[in-house]
Amino acid sequence: MDYQEIIKDWKQKKFRPLYWLEGEEDFFIDQVVNYAEHHLLPESERGFNLTVLYGKDTDWSTVINACRRYPMFAEFQVVILKEAQAMRDLLKLEAYIDNPLSSTIFVVAHKQGKIDGRSKTAKLIKEKGVMMSTKKMYDNQLPSWIDAYVGTLGRAISQKAGILLADHIGNDLSRIANELEKLLVNLPGGKKIDENDIEKYVGISKEYNVFELQNAVGAKDMQKVMRIVQYFSANPKAAPIQMTIPALYNFFSKLNMLFSVKGGEKEMASALGVHPFFLKDYMRAANNYGLEGTEKAILLLHNYNLRSIGVNDAGVEDGELLKELMYRMMN
């Protein structure tokens, strides 16, 4: 069960006594916890029937005692355990999990890790309640996720704007959501988010960013590459070299895989772990560089990444270092 299904059930007044939320993606866990804390109970009942505990500040016996209390003047109470991964003897909650109180909705937020799925505790959670296990989203899934998330907010976003946002922020869903929600406050109702809005309200240049540099390098468009590098040199916070080189290294590493993939475009995109929309950029770069040129680019990127952190380097400015790398890689 994912976070949207849990919240949908809650809106329909379908409750289980236990919700165990675990895994690597905090955003999904936070969405469920936020709804439980602010929407499961009417405001008039929260003072008596909402208990929020933190793993680092509590112990298992306090949690169990809170869960075994009966609601006051309400149908049920809500107990939320945040930062459960920081609580000592967490698995001692097993005694309560085995026999939960039907009038308590117990929500456990266990971030950045999972309990052993083979353990008795895990089996009891699945038997008595709901276990939601999350994982980080792959980069190629981000544009589709952004499109769907904006849809839940009653708005729409252009494909290029979504790609630009995903490329700049990466798979930090909480930050992406925050940026989108701040952006929508400034947009007229009903307007579709485009790359101009991303540039204006998020502060990402639609022309001078790592994604555009990657495309220009793949196309061997030296003039455009140098314009972008010059912008980066004049605006070092826009794309630090320590962010730019790993992004290009990732691009050429995937490009290198392309030479050994068999099948059509769908199989190629799947093997590279990229959105099919990007495949044409990889195909063009493959034609421009070939296998030998791709392997040379990977080696150069590795060497210049070391130089960017001071290894075998005489203190060349980042802008000049990036410019030198581009000349050597593209010629």
C-alpha positions in Angstrom: 0.0 0.0 0.0 1.4 3.4 -0.9 0.9 6.7 0.8 -2.0 7.8 -1.5 -3.9 4.6 -0.8 -3.5 5.0 3.0 -4.8 8.6 2.9 -7.6 7.6 0.5 -8.7 5.0 3.0 -8.6 7.5 5.9 -10.7 10.0 3.9 -13.3 7.1 3.6 -13.1 6.4 7.3 -11.3 3.1 6.8 -8.9 2.6 9.6 -6.4 -0.1 10.8 -5.0 0.0 14.3 -1.4 0.2 13.1 0.5 2.0 10.2 4.2 1.2 10.0 5.9 3.6 7.6 9.5 2.8 6.8 12.2 3.2 4.1 14.5 5.6 2.3 12.1 8.2 0.9 11.1 10.6 3.7 8.6 12.5 1.5 6.1 9.6 1.3 6.4 9.0 5.1 5.9 12.7 5.9 2.8 12.9 3.7 1.1 10.2 5.8 2.3 11.5 9.1 1.2 15.0 8.3 -2.3 13.8 7.4 -2.5 11.7 10.5 -1.5 14.7 12.7 -3.6 17.4 11.1 -6.6 15.7 9.6 -7.6 12.4 11.2 -9.1 14.2 14.2 -11.1 17.4 14.2 -9.3 20.3 15.9 -11.6 20.1 18.9 -10.5 16.5 19.7 -6.8 16.8 19.2 -6.0 18.2 22.6 -7.2 15.1 24.3 -6.8 12.4 21.7 -3.6 13.2 19.7 -0.2 12.1 21.1 3.0 12.8 19.2 6.2 11.2 20.5 9.8 11.2 19.2 12.0 8.1 19.2 15.0 9.9 20.6 13.1 11.3 23.5 10.9 8.4 24.6 11.0 4.7 25.3 8.9 1.7 24.4 6.9 1.5 27.6 5.8 5.2 27.3 4.7 4.5 23.7 2.7 1.4 24.7 1.1 3.2 27.6 0.0 6.0 25.3 -1.4 3.4 22.8 -3.4 1.6 25.5 -5.2 4.7 26.7 -8.8 5.0 25.6 -10.1 8.0 23.7 -11.8 10.8 25.5 -15.2 11.9 24.1 -14.2 10.5 20.7 -14.4 7.4 18.6 -10.7 6.9 18.5 -7.3 8.4 19.5 -4.2 8.9 17.3 -0.7 8.1 18.5 2.2 9.1 16.3 5.8 7.9 16.9 8.2 10.1 14.8 11.9 9.2 14.3 11.2 5.7 15.4 14.6 4.6 14.2 16.2 6.6 17.0 14.3 4.8 19.8 16.1 2.2 21.8 14.4 -1.3 22.1 12.1 -0.4 19.3 11.2 -4.1 18.8 9.8 -4.3 22.3 6.7 -2.6 20.7 6.0 -6.1 19.5 3.9 -6.9 22.6 1.5 -4.1 21.6 1.6 -4.8 17.9 0.5 -8.4 18.6 -2.6 -7.1 20.5 -3.4 -3.5 19.4 -6.3 -1.5 20.7 -9.0 -1.0 18.1 -9.7 2.5 19.4 -6.1 3.6 18.8 -4.7 4.5 15.4 -0.9 4.0 15.9 1.3 5.6 13.2 5.1 4.7 13.3 7.5 6.7 11.1 10.7 4.7 10.7 12.9 6.7 8.3 16.1 5.9 6.4 15.9 2.1 7.0 13.8 -1.0 7.4 13.3 -3.6 10.0 14.1 -7.2 9.0 11.2 -8.4 6.9 11.8 -11.9 8.1 11.4 -11.0 11.8 8.4 -11.8 13.9 7.7 -8.1 14.3 7.5 -7.5 10.6 5.1 -10.4 10.2 2.9 -9.1 13.0 2.8 -5.6 11.5 1.6 -7.0 8.2 -1.0 -9.2 9.9 -2.4 -6.6 12.3 -1.9 -3.4 10.4 -0.4 -1.8 7.3 3.3 -1.7 6.4 4.4 1.0 3.9 7.9 0.5 2.6 9.5 3.3 0.6 12.5 3.7 -1.6 14.3 6.5 -3.4 12.9 7.3 -6.8 15.2 6.8 -9.8 16.1 10.0 -11.7 14.3 8.8 -14.9 11.1 8.5 -12.9 11.2 12.1 -11.6 9.6 14.0 -14.6 6.6 11.6 -14.5 6.3 12.0 -10.7 6.5 15.8 -10.9 3.7 15.8 -13.6 1.5 13.6 -11.4 2.2 15.6 -8.2 1.4 18.8 -9.9 -1.8 17.2 -11.0 -2.8 16.4 -7.4 -2.5 20.2 -6.8 -5.0 20.8 -9.5 -2.4 22.2 -12.0 -0.3 21.1 -15.0 3.3 21.4 -15.9 5.1 21.3 -19.3 7.4 18.4 -20.0 10.5 20.6 -20.3 9.7 22.5 -17.1 9.4 19.1 -15.2 12.7 17.9 -16.7 14.4 21.2 -15.8 13.3 21.0 -12.2 14.2 17.3 -11.8 17.6 17.8 -13.4 18.4 20.8 -11.1 17.1 19.4 -7.8 17.6 15.6 -8.2 15.5 13.0 -6.3 14.8 15.2 -3.3 11.0 14.9 -3.4 10.4 17.1 -0.4 12.4 20.0 -1.9 10.7 19.5 -5.3 7.3 19.6 -3.7 8.2 22.7 -1.7 9.5 24.6 -4.8 6.4 23.7 -6.7 4.0 24.8 -3.9 5.9 28.1 -3.5 5.8 28.6 -7.3 2.1 28.0 -7.5 1.4 30.7 -5.0 2.8 33.2 -7.5 1.0 31.9 -10.6 -2.4 32.9 -11.9 -5.0 30.2 -11.3 -5.2 27.7 -14.1 -1.9 28.6 -15.8 0.3 25.7 -16.9 3.8 25.8 -15.4 6.4 26.2 -18.0 10.2 26.7 -18.1 9.9 30.4 -17.8 8.1 30.0 -14.5 10.8 27.6 -13.3 13.5 30.2 -14.2 11.6 33.1 -12.6 10.4 31.5 -9.4 12.8 28.7 -8.7 15.9 30.5 -9.9 17.0 27.9 -12.5 18.2 29.3 -15.8 16.3 27.6 -18.7 19.4 28.1 -20.9 22.3 27.9 -18.6 22.0 24.7 -16.5 23.7 21.3 -16.4 20.9 19.6 -18.4 21.5 22.1 -21.3 25.3 21.7 -21.0 24.9 17.9 -21.2 22.8 18.2 -24.4 25.2 20.6 -26.0 28.2 18.3 -25.2 26.3 15.4 -26.6 25.5 17.4 -29.8 29.2 18.6 -29.9 27.9 22.1 -30.1 31.1 23.8 -29.0 29.7 27.4 -29.3 26.8 26.6 -27.0 29.0 24.6 -24.6 31.4 27.6 -24.2 28.5 30.0 -23.6 27.2 27.8 -20.8 30.6 27.3 -19.3 31.2 31.0 -19.4 27.9 31.5 -17.5 28.9 28.9 -14.9 32.3 30.6 -14.5 30.6 34.0 -13.8 27.9 32.4 -11.6 29.7 29.7 -9.7 26.6 28.9 -7.5 24.5 28.1 -10.6 26.3 24.9 -11.2 29.4 24.2 -9.1 32.0 22.1 -10.9 31.6 19.4 -8.2 28.0 19.0 -9.4 28.7 19.5 -13.1 31.4 16.9 -13.6 29.5 14.0 -11.9 26.4 14.8 -13.9 28.4 14.6 -17.2 30.1 11.4 -15.9 26.7 9.9 -15.3 25.7 10.9 -18.8 28.7 9.3 -20.5 28.5 6.2 -18.3 25.0 5.6 -19.5 26.1 6.4 -23.1 28.8 3.7 -22.8 26.1 1.2 -21.9 24.2 2.0 -25.0 26.8 0.4 -27.2 26.0 -3.0 -25.7 22.2 -2.8 -25.5 20.2 -4.9 -27.9 16.6 -4.2 -28.8 14.4 -1.3 -29.6 14.1 2.2 -28.1 12.0 0.9 -25.2 14.6 -1.7 -24.2 17.4 0.9 -24.6 15.6 3.5 -22.4 14.9 0.8 -19.8 18.6 -0.5 -19.8 19.9 3.0 -19.4 17.4 3.9 -16.7 16.3 7.1 -18.5 12.9 8.5 -19.6 12.3 7.6 -23.3 12.1 11.3 -24.0 15.8 11.5 -23.4 16.8 8.6 -25.6 17.2 10.7 -28.7 19.9 12.8 -26.9 21.8 9.6 -26.1 21.5 8.3 -29.6 22.8 11.5 -31.1 25.7 11.6 -28.6 26.5 7.9 -29.5 26.8 8.9 -33.2 29.0 11.9 -32.4 31.4 10.2 -30.0 31.4 6.5 -30.8 32.6 3.9 -28.3 36.2 5.1 -28.3 35.2 8.8 -27.8 32.8 7.9 -25.0 35.5 5.9 -23.1 37.9 8.8 -23.6 35.3 11.2 -22.2 34.8 9.0 -19.1 38.5 8.9 -18.4 38.9 12.7 -18.8 35.9 13.3 -16.5 37.4 11.0 -13.9 40.8 12.9 -14.0 39.2 16.3 -14.0 37.0 15.4 -11.1 40.1 14.6 -9.1 41.7 17.9 -10.2 38.5 19.8 -9.1 39.1 18.6 -5.5 42.8 19.5 -5.6 44.4 16.2 -6.7 47.4 16.8 -9.1 46.2 20.3 -9.7 48.1 23.6 -9.4 45.1 25.7 -8.3 43.4 26.4 -11.6 40.1 28.2 -11.3 37.0 26.0 -11.7 35.8 27.9 -14.8 39.1 27.5 -16.6 39.3 23.8 -15.5 35.8 23.1 -16.9 36.7 25.0 -20.1 39.9 22.9 -20.6 37.9 19.7 -20.0 35.3 20.6 -22.6 38.0 21.4 -25.3 39.8 18.1 -24.6 36.7 16.0 -24.5 35.0 17.4 -27.6 38.1 17.5 -29.9 
